[in-house]
Amino acid sequence: LGARSPRPMDGASGYVCPSGFYCPEGSDASYPACPVGTYNDVGGSANISACTPCTPGHYCAQTALNTSDGNGLCSGGFFCSLGSSSPQPTNGSGVGDTCWPGHYCPPGSPSPVPCPS
């Protein structure tokens, strides 16, 4: 059954691309998921740029996430920057790390908080 529209949504010849995925033009049912470290909360997205980095203080450890909360809050003692894929990032690659000396990091920390003097 062929589509009669470039953006079919009749449920027979095509569907709206679901949130958590992106569907390049001509996609079939095997459309790509947003990668680890990202989410997409909008259906009908056509390219990977719709996959948004995970919200600071949260982590996105699996593909196809459709909420800005990702998989949950970053663990206490760690901070999760934009696009973190782990609740306990330790790689220092710009997406978070262990809390720094002289700072504290409660659960959901987007960055280390200096300890009071």
KAVEN-V796491 format. One record per pair of residues at least 12 apart in sequence whose ideal C-beta (glycine too) atoms are under 8 Angstrom apart, sorted by the first residue. I is the first residue (numbers start at 1). J is the second residue. Records with the same first field share a line. If there is no record, write none. Layout:
I: J / J
This chain:
1: 13
6: 25
16: 43 / 44
17: 31 / 43 / 44 / 45 / 46
18: 43 / 66
19: 40 / 41 / 42 / 43 / 45 / 66
20: 33 / 34 / 39 / 40 / 63 / 64 / 65 / 66
21: 33 / 34 / 40 / 45 / 64
22: 34 / 40 / 45 / 46 / 47 / 48 / 50 / 51
23: 44 / 45 / 46
24: 46 / 47
25: 46
32: 48
33: 63 / 64
34: 48 / 50 / 51 / 63 / 64 / 65
35: 48 / 51 / 63
36: 60 / 61 / 62 / 63 / 85
37: 53 / 54 / 60 / 83 / 84 / 85 / 95
38: 51 / 52 / 53 / 54 / 60 / 65 / 83
39: 51 / 52 / 54 / 60 / 65 / 66 / 67 / 68 / 70
40: 52 / 65 / 66
41: 66 / 67 / 68
52: 68
53: 82 / 83
54: 68 / 70 / 80 / 82 / 83 / 84 / 85
55: 68 / 69 / 70 / 82
56: 80 / 81 / 82 / 84 / 110 / 111
57: 73 / 74 / 79 / 80 / 108 / 109 / 110
58: 70 / 71 / 72 / 73 / 74 / 80 / 84 / 108
59: 71 / 72 / 73 / 74 / 80 / 84 / 85 / 86 / 87 / 89 / 96
60: 83 / 84 / 85
61: 85 / 86 / 87
71: 87
72: 87
73: 87 / 107 / 108
74: 87 / 88 / 89 / 96 / 105 / 107 / 108 / 109 / 110
75: 87 / 88 / 107
76: 105 / 106 / 107 / 109
77: 98 / 99 / 105
78: 90 / 96 / 97 / 98 / 99 / 105 / 109
79: 96 / 97 / 99 / 105 / 109 / 110 / 111 / 112
80: 95 / 96 / 109 / 110
81: 94 / 95 / 96 / 110 / 111
82: 95
83: 95
84: 96
99: 112
100: 112
102: 114 / 115
103: 115
